[in-house]
Amino acid sequence: MISDLDKFFTAIKNIKDVQLTVHYDENDTVMTEEIFNKIAWANGKTSDDTAIETKTNPHSEITWTKVKEEMDKL
């Protein structure tokens, strides 16, 4: 069975293939809007290839509602 975390990442990738980091507690078994709002979105790279991250979602097509809808399909 596919985990909720796997569904979460697959759903985002199905909407748009982007780089991100999700900050969540390892005890979280259900992905929620609260966790979605903690995503650190890659927003470029430094000269030494380190990701520049932002807490502001730069992808208007990726919303919690759309991610949840996509997760429910999986």
For each residue, the residues with C-beta under 8 A, 3 or more apart:
1:
2: 6 7 10 74
3: 6 7
4: 7 8 29 30 31 71
5: 8 9 31
6: 2 3 9 10
7: 2 3 4 10 11 31 71 74
8: 4 5 11 12 22 31 35 67 71
9: 5 6 12 13 22
10: 2 6 7 13 14 70 71 74
11: 7 8 14 15 67 68 70 71 74
12: 8 9 15 16 18 20 62 67 70
13: 9 10 16 17 18
14: 10 11 70
15: 11 12 61 62 66 67 70
16: 12 13 59 61 62
17: 13
18: 12 13 41 42 59 62
19: 41 42 51
20: 12 39 40 41 42
21: 39 40 42 53
22: 8 9 35 38 39 40
23: 35 38 39 40
24: 28 31 35 38
25: 28
26:
27:
28: 24 25 31 32 35
29: 4
30: 4
31: 4 5 7 8 24 28 35 36 71
32: 28 35 36
33: 36 37 64 68
34: 37 38
35: 8 22 23 24 28 31 32 38 39
36: 31 32 33 39 64 67
37: 33 34 64
38: 22 23 24 34 35 55
39: 20 21 22 23 35 36 55 57
40: 20 21 22 23 53 54 55
41: 18 19 20 53 54 55 56 57 58 59
42: 18 19 20 21 45 51 52 53
43: 52 53 54 58
44: 51 52
45: 42 49 50 51 52
46: 49 50 51 52
47:
48:
49: 45 46
50: 45 46
51: 19 42 44 45 46
52: 42 43 44 45 46
53: 21 40 41 42 43
54: 40 41 43 58
55: 38 39 40 41
56: 41
57: 39 41 60 62 63
58: 41 43 54
59: 16 18 41 62
60: 57 63
61: 15 16 66
62: 12 15 16 18 57 59 66 67
63: 57 60 66 67
64: 33 36 37 67 68
65: 68 69
66: 15 61 62 63 69 70
67: 8 11 12 15 36 62 63 64 70 71
68: 11 33 64 65 71 72
69: 65 66 72 73
70: 10 11 12 14 15 66 67 73 74
71: 4 7 8 10 11 31 67 68 74
72: 68 69
73: 69 70
74: 2 7 10 11 70 71
